[in-house]
Amino acid sequence: MTGYALISPGGSPGATTAAIALALTWPVPVILAECDPAGGSLLPGLFAGHLAAPRGLLGVALEAAAGPAAAARCLAGQLLPLDESGQRRFLAGIADPREAPSLAPAWPQIAGALAGQGADVIADCGRLGAGAESPAAVISGSALAVLVMGRSLRQVAAARPRAEMAAAMLGGRERLALLLVGDRGRPAAEISGALGAPVLGVLPADPRTAALLSDGRGRRSGLAGRPLMRAARTAGEAIRAAADAPGGAPGGEGR
């Protein structure tokens, strides 16, 4: 099992959508874990409320008080299918951000439970903040933390302190990388230089596919061939290769 933490600088277009696209194109069994303290969106979004809501992340947090083994058992029972393959599952996040304080003491046990599931884990950690509610244990325990961001100067400015915070959690920038969203904006090489991390992929503007992944609007037929999904597949391969590379993430894209 290898863990990957996706984080956002805030105001980022499509960070959660990027996480879903990566999970749906991941080449090995994977769990998409909604670890955003602000709340999860898969059940009301991609699944448009058609799946019964489990206890999900909150249930695992409550069981964590009984120890790591109890948290791991609970997590295994809370996973739902992300698609029909049986190889991609997800852990639903909290429905109410007011529940986030109850997660804070349980993050180490949650991180450990995710690590023991026998599949890669993509943890959507949301906007990285400085509070105790941040899933720091999930981020620090990941093989690679990926900052998902737009390409504007405003996004670069917002990403700079988050990159520093993530690097502190990771013990350096060797396990930090960038995933850009959008076709226009600052060049990838410029953003990489400003943030001290490689760009491992660029996801194109694809409103039709993004609407399906974020809000369940439209049909899944032909999904694999759409621009966003093709780019996500390529980005996923680069992210996995970066996690496997000796000494940290290799150089990324230069567009």
Secondary structure in CASP SS format (residue, H / E / C, confidence):
PFRMAT SS
TARGET T0000
AUTHOR 0000-0000-0000
METHOD secondary structure of the structure
MODEL  1
M C 1.00
T C 1.00
G E 1.00
Y E 1.00
A E 1.00
L E 1.00
I E 1.00
S E 1.00
P C 1.00
G C 1.00
G C 1.00
S C 1.00
P C 1.00
G C 1.00
A H 1.00
T H 1.00
T H 1.00
A H 1.00
A H 1.00
I H 1.00
A H 1.00
L H 1.00
A H 1.00
L H 1.00
T H 1.00
W C 1.00
P C 1.00
V C 1.00
P C 1.00
V E 1.00
I E 1.00
L E 1.00
A E 1.00
E E 1.00
C C 1.00
D C 1.00
P C 1.00
A C 1.00
G C 1.00
G C 1.00
S C 1.00
L C 1.00
L C 1.00
P C 1.00
G C 1.00
L C 1.00
F C 1.00
A C 1.00
G C 1.00
H C 1.00
L C 1.00
A C 1.00
A C 1.00
P C 1.00
R C 1.00
G H 1.00
L H 1.00
L H 1.00
G H 1.00
V H 1.00
A H 1.00
L H 1.00
E H 1.00
A H 1.00
A H 1.00
A H 1.00
G C 1.00
P H 1.00
A H 1.00
A H 1.00
A H 1.00
A H 1.00
R H 1.00
C H 1.00
L H 1.00
A H 1.00
G H 1.00
Q H 1.00
L C 1.00
L E 1.00
P E 1.00
L C 1.00
D C 1.00
E C 1.00
S C 1.00
G C 1.00
Q C 1.00
R E 1.00
R E 1.00
F E 1.00
L E 1.00
A C 1.00
G C 1.00
I C 1.00
A C 1.00
D C 1.00
P H 1.00
R H 1.00
E H 1.00
A H 1.00
P H 1.00
S H 1.00
L C 1.00
A H 1.00
P H 1.00
A H 1.00
W H 1.00
P H 1.00
Q H 1.00
I H 1.00
A H 1.00
G H 1.00
A H 1.00
L H 1.00
A H 1.00
G C 1.00
Q C 1.00
G C 1.00
A C 1.00
D E 1.00
V E 1.00
I E 1.00
A E 1.00
D E 1.00
C E 1.00
G E 1.00
R E 1.00
L C 1.00
G C 1.00
A C 1.00
G C 1.00
A C 1.00
E C 1.00
S C 1.00
P C 1.00
A H 1.00
A H 1.00
V H 1.00
I H 1.00
S H 1.00
G C 1.00
S C 1.00
A C 1.00
L E 1.00
A E 1.00
V E 1.00
L E 1.00
V E 1.00
M E 1.00
G C 1.00
R C 1.00
S C 1.00
L H 1.00
R H 1.00
Q H 1.00
V H 1.00
A H 1.00
A H 1.00
A H 1.00
R H 1.00
P H 1.00
R H 1.00
A H 1.00
E H 1.00
M H 1.00
A H 1.00
A H 1.00
A H 1.00
M H 1.00
L H 1.00
G C 1.00
G C 1.00
R C 1.00
E C 1.00
R C 1.00
L E 1.00
A E 1.00
L E 1.00
L E 1.00
L E 1.00
V E 1.00
G C 1.00
D C 1.00
R C 1.00
G C 1.00
R C 1.00
P C 1.00
A H 1.00
A H 1.00
E H 1.00
I H 1.00
S H 1.00
G H 1.00
A H 1.00
L H 1.00
G C 1.00
A C 1.00
P C 1.00
V E 1.00
L E 1.00
G E 1.00
V E 1.00
L E 1.00
P C 1.00
A C 1.00
D C 1.00
P H 1.00
R H 1.00
T H 1.00
A H 1.00
A H 1.00
L H 1.00
L H 1.00
S H 1.00
D H 1.00
G C 1.00
R C 1.00
G C 1.00
R C 1.00
R C 1.00
S C 1.00
G C 1.00
L H 1.00
A H 1.00
G H 1.00
R C 1.00
P H 1.00
L H 1.00
M H 1.00
R H 1.00
A H 1.00
A H 1.00
R H 1.00
T H 1.00
A H 1.00
G H 1.00
E H 1.00
A H 1.00
I H 1.00
R H 1.00
A H 1.00
A H 1.00
A H 1.00
D H 1.00
A C 1.00
P C 1.00
G C 1.00
G C 1.00
A C 1.00
P C 1.00
G C 1.00
G C 1.00
E C 1.00
G C 1.00
R C 1.00
END
